[in-house]
Amino acid sequence: MASANDDDVTRGGESATDVDPEELQRQLADIKGAMGLAEQYPGRAKLWLFAGVLIGAAAVFTQATFFFADRLNSTAYTLIWGGFAAVVVAASWWMASRLPQAEVPASAPSWRAIFGSLIGFLFAATGVIGDVAAQVEGLDRGLVFFGLVIATVGLGLLITGAVLSSYRVRRRDRWVFYGGGIWVLLLASLIPHVQILRYIGVGLFGVLFIVYAIAAYVYLTRA
């Protein structure tokens, strides 16, 4: 009788400890896949809020310089664009440097490589259109470069949404970045063609981006 009980205990022990590592990994992945960005990586949504407000404020300040368009020469426009681009680059790089490092899945790309590539693209595209833009005077020339920076921000948001899937962030949180990328790219494409946006488009982007950053933060951190 004792022998039978011992056999039962042994079989029970074997079934309790006989765990398929692959199945366990899949279950853990499913659990993480149902979690949000703020749940998996506390504090990262706040980084996005700070970076978004900073970029938006820089755009509003840049728009304010347009009121002096008749007094600004090419050098002034270059300096203003350079300042705007520098803020966007610095905010993006700062955010990337503070994103999860120790918890990076093996299949996830490097955030620094991604944002570094976007920065490289921005300056390469600036060089490509430089000679053409030089033939355009005043405000129109500024719109070419400011629009390029805004479009790069939109592209960055779309890429961020895609990369977050590697971190198993749930889809509804990733759509915050997909949606942001879509409206930013749409606005950037309209600025040169809609008369009112030629004069207020950059500032409008700044205001909308601040609102978007705040709304995204509230959405990402809600229960």
N, C-alpha and C positions, 0 to 999 in steps of 0.2 A: 504493500500500500504506500509506504514512504517512498519507494522507488518510483511509483507512478506520479506521486506529487512532485518529486524532484525533476522528473522529465517534463512535467507541465511548466514548472518554474523556469527550467532551462529554455523550453520553447518560447515561453513568454518573454524571457530576457533577450533571446535572439531576435524576436519580432520587434521588441522595443528599441534595440540598438541597431537593427538592420535598416538604416536610413539611406536612401539613394541621394548622394550629394547633388546630382543634377536636378532631381525633382525638388529638393530643398532650395536650391538656387533659383529655380523657376518660381517657386512660391514666394520667395523673398522679393524677386523682381516684380511679381504681380502686386505685392503689397506696396512696394515703393512706387509702382506705376500709378497707384491711386492717390498718391500724396502730392501736395502742392509744393511750389517753389519755397514758400516761407516755412513750410513744415519740415522739409528736408534740409534746407540751408538757412537757418534763422539769421536774420540781419541782412540777407542779400537783397531783399525787396527794398529795404531802406537805401541801399547803395544806388539802386536804380532811381529812386526818388530824388536823391541829391544830384546825381548826374543829369537827370532830366530837367530839373529846375535850373541848373547851371547853364545847360545848353540853351534852354528857352530864354533865360535872362540875357545871354550873350546875343541872341538873335534880336531881341527887343532893342537892346542898346545899338546894335548895328543898324536897325531900321531908323533909329533917331538921327543917325548921320545922313540919311537920305534927304533930310530937310535942308541940308547944306550942299546939295548936289551941284548947284551952280558955282560953288566956291571951291570944290574939291578937284584936284588934278589927279593924274594917273597914279602918282606916287601915294597920294592920300588913300585912294581906293585900294591900292595894293596893301597898304599898312592895315587898313580896316579889315579887308578880307583875311589877311594873315592873322590878325588878332582873333577873328571869329573862328577861323580854322584851328588855331592853336587851342582855343577853349574846348572845341569839340574833340580834338585829338587828346588833350590832357584829361578831359572828363572820361572819355572812353577808356583810355589806358589805365587811369586810376581805378575805374570800376573793374576792369579786367584783372588787375593785379591783386584785387581783393576777393575775387571769386574763388570757389572751393578748389583747393589744391590737393590736400591729403586724401579727399574722398572722391577723386576723379576716377570714373570707370575706365577700364583699359581701352575701351573702344572710343572714348571721348577725345575730340581734338583739343589742342591747346587754345585757351582763350586769348593768350597773348599773341599767338601766331595768327589767329583770326583777325583780331583788331589791328595787328601790325600789317597784315595784308590789306585791310581796308584803308589804312593810312597810306600805304604805298600806292594803292590804286588812286586815291584822291590826288596825290601829288603828281603821279604819272599822267593822269587825265588832265590835270592843270597844264602840264607841259605840252601835251598834245594839242590842246585848243588855244594855247597861248598866242601863237602868231595870228590865228583867225580872230580871236577876241581883241587883239591889238588894233584891228581895223574898225572896231566899233567904238563909238565915243560915249563918254559919260556914264549915265545910269545903266544903259543897256550892257555895257561891258561888266559893270558890277553884278548885274543880275545873272550873267553867265556863270561867274565864279561862285556867287552865293547860292545859286540854284544847284550847282554841282555839289557843294558841301551838304546841302539839305538832302539831296538825292542819296548821297553816301550814308547819311544817318538812316534813311529809310531802308537801304540795302542792309545795313548793319542790324537793324531790328529783325528783318526777315531771316537773316542768317542766325541770329541769336535764338529765335523760335525753333529753327531746325536743329541747332546744336543741343538745345535743352532736352530734346528727345533722347539723346545719348545719356543724359543724367536721369532718365526715367521720370521726368517731371510730367505731371498729368497734362493731357491735351488741352483742357480748357484754360490752363495757365499759359501754355505756349501760344494760344490764340491771342493773348494780350499783345504779344510781340508781332505775330503775323498781321493782326489788324492794324497795329501802329505803323508797321512798315508799308502797308498798302496805302493808308491815307497820306503818309508823308511823301511817298513817291508820286502819288496823284497830285498833291499840292505842288510839288517841285516841277512837275511837267506842265502845270497850268500857269505858273507865275509869269513866264515870258509872253504868254499869249492872251491873257486877260488883263485889260487895261488897268483896272483898279488894283490888281495884284502886283502890277509892275511897280507900284508906289508903296503898297502896304504889305506885300506878300511875305517878306522876310519877318516883319514884326508880327504878322498874323500867325506865321509858323511858330514864332517864339511863344506867343500867348497860348495857342492851341497845344503846344508841346508841354508847357507847364501844367495845363489842365489835364492833359493825357497822362503825364507822369504821376500826378496826384491820384487820378482815378485808377490808374494801374496799381499803385501802391495799396489803395484801399481794397481793390478787388483781390490782389494777391495775398493780402494778410487777413482777409476775412475768414471766418471759420468754415 
